[in-house]
Amino acid sequence: MAGRDFDTMGIHTRLAHAGNDPRDYFGFVNPPVVHASTVLFPDAATMAARSQKYTYGTRGTPTSDALAEAIDALEGSAGTIIVPSGLAAVTIPLLAFLSAGDHVLIVDSVYFPTRNFANTMLARLGIEVEYYDPHVGAGIQALMKPNTKVVFTESPASNTFEMQDIPAIAKAAHAGGAVVMMDNTWATPLYFKPLDHGVDISIHAATKYPAGHSDVLLGTVSANAECWPKLHQGFITLGCCSGPDDVYQVLRGLRTMGVRLERHQESALDIARWLETQSGVARVLHPALESHPGHALWKRDFCGSSGIFSVVLAGGGVKQAHAFLDALRIFGLGYSWGGYESLAVHVSLADRVVAKGPYEGPIIRLQIGLENVEDLKADIATGLAAATAV
Ligand SMILES: Cc1ncc(COP(=O)(O)O)c(C=O)c1O
């Protein structure tokens, strides 16, 4: 589109304008929410050849195209599929790229439902699943087998925020002929662009920051030119398209994601630094903190941090964790994140097989929302006092 090439422009310009062109719909700023199964053809020949842009609701609509094109502009990808949840954004590419007899390497600090899918459904389909240490870096080469078809990464890690050396892993994986996938939900394409660092397929739970309001489930999967045909084919084969209202809500969320993320980043870092000075705290797991073991990698590859990190309480167990959580008044107790409101959850590392680490105390994951930082600190201080008093 002449005059609308936003690819070379700043990230906030892309967030504001990527996707639909208002001139396609009589100048209305936003695209229509197209509710569609059937698409009509003008004549039998067009129908037989399917020679028109839209042919069936599962294969894309102007609404899903608007979001997919906006995500492509942010990710630098050749194509994006929109699926009904972040978990579907993990399972669909794995199903599309793995076959019986293949071997898949998955980071041990992965989002638990990803592990659950691999250990149950992938294993049942005859795929050999192996977990690797998040700090493996170029050492992943030693774990590659002739039948390794996918290396799955997530950085920073779920709950414990270990950083992975993505370029080193991608190089070794490609040398062994494997496709590299990354769950990039934490950073969003604003703070890390996986395809620029050697990843082939970038995965997002758009439920989090893109949606931003804790009221929508959606996932996006973006591929480079080489992997796009296979990913798209898998998506069409599985029929996992998403409802247009949810797709629209995520496109709407994208427009403000940049300003929301700036606030999440600033507040989370302020609270993380403050937590490092508080008694009752053993450690703060936030990769943008200088004290974090993965800080150098984060600094090298990422250009920002989002609003979720963990705090390790100084000793104790479930009782201390529950006392902390039950004392909170502003933070809600809930699992999803990326919304405008603050949340806390006690996390377990019981599923880890490689990256267990020494036990220092209960781990509480905090999602820092858009509230006033001083109010959030006061709430956390109440939680810390309650945990210490047990
Ligand atoms: C890192 C990560 N990936 C994927 C998902 C799955 O997203 P959804 O809740 O939309 O299925 C989550 C959800 O918490 C997540 O934290």
The ligand as an SDF file (V2000), in Angstrom:
LIG
                    3D

 16 16  0  0  0  0  0  0  0  0999 V2000
    4.6950  -18.2970   28.9090 C   0  0  0  0  0  0  0  0  0  0  0  0
    3.2750  -18.6590   28.6130 C   0  0  0  0  0  0  0  0  0  0  0  0
    2.9830  -19.2350   27.4370 N   0  0  0  0  0  0  0  0  0  0  0  0
    1.7380  -19.5910   27.1180 C   0  0  0  0  0  0  0  0  0  0  0  0
    0.6900  -19.3760   27.9960 C   0  0  0  0  0  0  0  0  0  0  0  0
   -0.6990  -19.8500   27.6270 C   0  0  0  0  0  0  0  0  0  0  0  0
   -1.5610  -18.7920   27.3810 O   0  0  0  0  0  0  0  0  0  0  0  0
   -3.1480  -18.9980   27.4960 P   0  0  0  0  0  0  0  0  0  0  0  0
   -3.4850  -18.7280   28.9180 O   0  0  0  0  0  0  0  0  0  0  0  0
   -3.7020  -17.9970   26.5560 O   0  0  0  0  0  0  0  0  0  0  0  0
   -3.4550  -20.4080   27.0670 O   0  0  0  0  0  0  0  0  0  0  0  0
    0.9340  -18.7750   29.2300 C   0  0  0  0  0  0  0  0  0  0  0  0
   -0.1660  -18.5410   30.1950 C   0  0  0  0  0  0  0  0  0  0  0  0
    0.0290  -18.2530   31.3370 O   0  0  0  0  0  0  0  0  0  0  0  0
    2.2650  -18.4200   29.5490 C   0  0  0  0  0  0  0  0  0  0  0  0
    2.5660  -17.8610   30.7400 O   0  0  0  0  0  0  0  0  0  0  0  0
  1  2  1  0
  2  3  1  0
  2 15  2  0
  3  4  2  0
  4  5  1  0
  5  6  1  0
  5 12  2  0
  6  7  1  0
  7  8  1  0
  8  9  2  0
  8 10  1  0
  8 11  1  0
 12 13  1  0
 12 15  1  0
 13 14  2  0
 15 16  1  0
M  END
$$$$
